[in-house]
Amino acid sequence: MKRSCIKRCTAGLLVPVLLAGLAGCGGDGEAVKRENVAQTRPVQLFGPNTRAALSKAVEDMSPAERMYALAEKESGVTIDFNTYQAEDYKDKTYDEVCLDRVRSGMGDDLLLMNADVISALGKEGRLSDLSGMEAASKLRDCALTANTIGGKLVAIPQEIVAYGLFCNVDLFKKYELELPETPEDLLHCCEVFQKNGIEYPIGANRWWLEIFVLAQGFSDMYINGDPAAEIAALNAGEAKLSDYMRPGLEYLQALFDKGYIDYKTAYTYEAMDEAPKFLVQETPIVMSYQGAAAPERNYGAPDFNMEVIGVPSDLGQVPVLSIAGSGIPEDAPHKDNALALFEEMFDEDILTDYVNANGSIPAVKTELEGLRPLKCSKRLSDSVDAGDYVLATNASLNVELWGNTCTIVQHLMAGASVEECLKEFDALQEAVK
């Protein structure tokens, strides 16, 4: 397996709020008070961040902190956080540490995992089947598909992480442009912007350019095709993964060649490094996950009209979904406690608060009373609701797609040819046949 994109993980951007907001629970005031640890049922949870101070008031907690605090209170379970800290593991990624902990039986009851870890551990039979949970019966099809391996649901997310393009609507209107629906539309918009003095119309970093490749390669499969049959053909080697990747890689190379993306600078950028130029209206388009448009987030309060759309494809604007989640090891010492805590995390009030604060799409298909979707990303949310999306994290595909595509796109940015990148996909597919 390729090393996953650790910068995204530790920055809380692959699973944006579960990982970034996980800091602990408890608090003062009347809403939440932790019981004496000796009187409660323990759950050992492994995640990337540290526990918040137990004196923190509920209203001052992050969305994830509130979720765990309230779930603790309602379930009677007490969370013992084991955290990932870079200085503790030196050169190991968060994903590698997750794999090591489960494979060596470290006694974790609940883990926050990225998609590649879920896929690896699920295929090894090391994760519990969660399909019997009440929450599982409410999940959207994309969430079930993302985390079902061999008929077992091995992880459950609280939210759907949808990636797309953030567009400065004012600049589009200024130059009499419509928001792009197709790849050709986007090229035309970039040409007009550049002719009017905007040097690089698309702002980028080195982590998320793969959404162009995945949208071009898999929109027809997920929207018009038979994903299960096509994935079975890929797993059997009857179809070539590189054939799916070619259109997107060639399109991305065209964006580079035409100078619409400053890919050499983007190669040095971490996630959100491109945000400042977008916010001062030097760049009309950037790519990010939907929750980045939430209030008090990176793009939450621009001084212009902004709209978040899916990635332009031959089938129109298509969101690219990255879905990870939490799972319970098969040998978890406090499995029943972990299940009780997990179920409470899907309480409607707790989940509604969490999703609203994060500006994300709930993983459950049941409508949540009080849900407040972001107005600027309505097109994106509507596409997901309609089932028009590309699922970049599908556990039934033998090749882990999201992280590997990210890595190979970085090679393209560093000067590899499209053909060299396609050979990398062929090698990945051959290795797992």
N, C-alpha and C positions, 0 to 999 in steps of 0.2 A: 504494500500500500504506500502511496506517496505521502510524504509529510503534509499535514493539512496546513491551511493558511493561519498560522498561529497568531499573527498580528490581529487578524479579525477576531479571533477567539478571545484573546486576552483584553482586547479593547472593547469587548462586548458587542461585536457587530455582526458576527455570524448568527448568533442567537441574541439579538440586540438587547433585550431588556432582561431576559432570564439571567444572562451571564453578567451584564453590566450592573444590574440592580441588586443582585444577590449579595446582601451584606449581613443579614441577620434578622432578628425579630425581637419582639418584646417591646415594652415601652411603658411610659407612665400615663397618668390620666385614667379616666374611667373605662375607656374602650377596650384596652388590652392590658392584662397583667399576667406575667408568667408565674406559674406555680413553682413550689420548691421542686428542684430537679429530682430529688429522692422520691417524691410522691407521684411522679408522672412516668409515662412510658417513653423510652428513648428511641430516637431515630438518628442514625449517623448519616449526614448528608455531605457529599463531596461536591464542591464547586470552586470557582476561581477567586472568590473574594473573601474578605474577612467579615466577622460578625460585627454589627453595629453596637454601639453602647446600649446597654439594656435600659438606660435612663431616658433614651430618646422618646419623645412624645410621638404618638401615632401620626398626628398631622405633619410631622417633620420627616416621616419615613419615606423612602423611595417606594414606588409601586410594588416591587418585589419584596421589600421588607414588610410592607403592610400585609401582603398576601401570606407570607409565612407566619407572621405574628398572629393573624386571625385564624389561619388554619391550625396552628398550634393550640390556640385557645379552644376552638370548637371540637377538635379531635381528642384533646387531652394528652397529646403527644408533645414531647420536648425535643427540639432539634439540637443535636450536637454537630456544629459545623467543622468539617475538615476542609481546609482551604488550599488552593493552589497559589503559591507565591513563586515568582520566577527565581528568586535568589535561593530557594530551597531545592530547586530541580535543575539549576544551571542551564544546560543546553537542551533540556527536554521540553517538548511542546506540551500544552495542556492536554491535547488528545493522547499523546504518548503516556502521560501520567495516568489518565483515566484507564487506558488499556492495561497498564502495569498493575494498577490497584485491583482491578477486577480479576485479572488472570492470576494474581498472587494471593487472592483471598484476604484483602485488607479489612474486611468486615464492614464495608459501606452498605447502607440500607437503601440509599437513594442517590443517584448521580445525575448531574446535568451534563448532557453529552451532545456533541456535534454529530452530524449525520454520518460521517465516516466511521466514528467510534461505534455508533449504534449498529451500523451495517456489519462491522467486523465482529463485535461481541454477539450480536444476534445470530450470525451464521455459525459461530462457535458454540451456540447453545448456552451461553452464560447469562442471558437475561430472562427474567420471568415473563410469562405470558400474561398480559394485562387486559386481554379481551373480555374478561369477566367483570371488569369494573363498570360501574354505572356510567362513568364519564365516557367510556369507550363507545357506548351505544349512541352517544350524541355527537361524535366526531364527524367532521366533514370528510368526504371521500378522499380528498388529497392528503389529509393528515393520516388517515388509515393506510393509504397506499404507501406513503413515505416511510412508515415505520412497521410494516408487516413483513415478516420474514418466515417463510415456510409455514404460512397460515397462522403464525403467532404475532400478536401485537406486542412489540417489545419496548416501545417508548411512547409517551403521550406528551404533546406540546400544549401549552396554554394559548398559543397564538400562531397565526400564519405570518411569516415574514415574506413580504412581497417586494420585489425590486422593480424599479422602473426609472423613467426619466423625469427629473424635476425641471420644469420649463418656466422661464420668465415670460409670462403671457403679455406683459406690456411691450417687451422687445419684439415679440412675434407680431403684435398688432402694429407697432411702429413701422415695420417693414412689410405690412400687408400679407403676413404669412399665417396659414392655418397650422395647428399643432399636427405634427407628422403622424400619418397612419401606416405608411409603408417605408421600406428602406429607401426607395427612390425619393419619397417625400422628404426624408431626413437629409439626403444628399442635397436636394434643392434648397432646403432651408439653410444648410451650412454654406452653400455657395452664395446665397443672398447676404447672409450675415457677413461673410468674409469680404464681399465686394463693398460692403458698407463700413469697413474698417475694424470689424471684430476679428482679431488675428486667429484665435482658436475658438470656434463656436461651441465645442464640447469639452467641458472640464472633466478630468478623470484622475483616478489614482490607480495603483497597481493591483488592486484587489477585485474590482467589480466589472472590468471590461468584458469578462466572460459572459455577462448577461446578453450582449449582442450575439455572441456565438451560439448560446443555448436557445435564444429566441428564434434565430434563423433555422437552426438545425432540428428543433423538436416541436415547433408550433403545429405543424400539420399532423404529427403523430398524436399529440394530446387533444387537439380540437376536432380533427376529422378522421383520425385513424383508429386503430385498435392497439392501444399501448401495451396491453398484456401480450398480445401475439408478437408485436414488433420487438419487445424486450426479450421474449423467449428466443426469437431468431438471433438477436444480438448475443445472448448468452450461449447459444449453441454454435456460434461462429458462422451462421448461415447468412448473416448480414454484417456489413462492416461499419463499425462505429465511425471510422474516418469519413465515410460517405455522408453521415449526418453532420459532421463537424465542418466539412469543406465549405459550404455556403457561408457560414458565419465567419470563419477565419478569413476567407477571401474578402468578405465585406469589411471586416475590421481592418484588414491590410489596406483596402481602398481608402478608408477614413484616415489612416496614417499617411498614405501616399499623397492624398489631396491636401494634407496639412490641416485637416479639420480637428484633429486631436494632437496635442503636443505630447506624443507618446514617450519621448525621451525624458521629459520632465515628469510625466505621470509615473514612469518607472521608479522614480525616487520618492514619490508621494505615498504616505500612509493614508488610511481611510480618513476622509473629511479634510485633508490638506487642500483640496480644491475648493472648499466652501467659501473662503474669503472673497475670491474673485467673482463667484456667482452672486454673493450678497451685495457686492458693490457694482453689480451689473456689467462687469467686464466680460462675463461668459453667460450666454443665454440658456445653456443646457448643462446639467450634471446628472450623474446617476447615483442612486442611493436606495435605501430601503424605506418603505412607507413611513415607519415610525419616526424617521428623522425630521418629518414635517410637523410632529406634535409640538404643542406649546412648550417653550423652554428647552427645545432640542435644537440641533444644529441649524435647521432651516425653518424653525417654528415661527419666526416673526420677521419676515423680509419686508423691505420698504417698497414692495411692488406686488402686483398680482402674480401668484404662482399656482401652477397646476401640476399634479403628479400623474403621469400617464404610463401605460405599459410600453414595452419596447416595440418600436415599429417592426412589423414583419409582413410577409405576403398575405397574412390573414388579418392584418390590422394591428392595433396596439395590444400587446400580450404581456401580462406580468410574468416575471420569473420568480418562482417560489422556492425558498430554502426553508425546509421544515426540520427541526431537530426535536429536542424534548428531554424529558426525564425518564429514567428507567430504574428498575429494581433488580439487582443481581439475583441469580437463581439461588445462590447460597447466602443471601442476606440474613444476618442473625435475628433481625427484628422485622421480618417481612410483613407481618400483620399490622404492626404499628405504621410502617411505611405506607401500606395500602390505605389505612385510615386517614393519614395525613394527606395523601395524594387525592383522595376523594374530596376532602374538604377544600382543596385548592380549586375545585371546579364548582363550589357553591356559587350560585348566580350572582349574589352581591359581591363576593370577593373577586370573581372573574370579571364582572362588569367594571369594577373600580380599576383593576389591573389593565384591562384592555383600553379603557378610556384614557387612562393616564399615559399609556404608551403610544396611542394613536395607531394601534395595530388592528388586525382582523382576528376575531376569536376563532380558535380551532374547532369549536363546537358549532354545529349547524343550527341549533336551537336559538331562536331570537332571544337576546338578553334585554330585559326591560331596563330602560335607562341608558342603553348603548348610544354613544355619541360619536359616530364616525367622523373623520376629518373631511370637511367639505372640499378641500383642495385635492383630495385623492379619490373622489367619488368614482371617477372613471375606472381607476385601478380596482377599487373594491367591488364595483359592479361586475367587472370582468371575472374576478375570482368567484363571486356569487353565481355567475352564469356558467361556471366551469370552463371558461376560456383562459387557459394559463399553460405555462410550461412548468413541470415539476422537476426541479434540478436535483432533488434529493429523493430518489426512488430506490428503496432498499432492495427491490427485486432485481435490479440491474447489477450484474456481477462487478462491473467496473464502477467504482465510486466516481461520480461525475462532477460534482460541484468543486471540490478541492483540486482534483486533477486538471479540470479545465482551467481553473485559475492559474495553476502552475504553468501549464503549457502556453497560455496566453502571455504570461510574463516572459516566456522564452521568445515569443513573437515580438514582444516589445523590445527585447534585448538584441534583436537582429536575426533570429532564426527565420527561415523561409516558411511559407505556408506548407510546402511539401514536407519539410522536416518536422513540423508540428503534427501533421497528419500521420507520419510514421510513428510518432510517440503514442498516438491513440491506438494505432494498430498493435504496437508492442504491449500496451496495457491490456487490450482485449485478448491477445494471444496468451498472456501470462495467467489469465483467470479461466481459460477455457476448460 
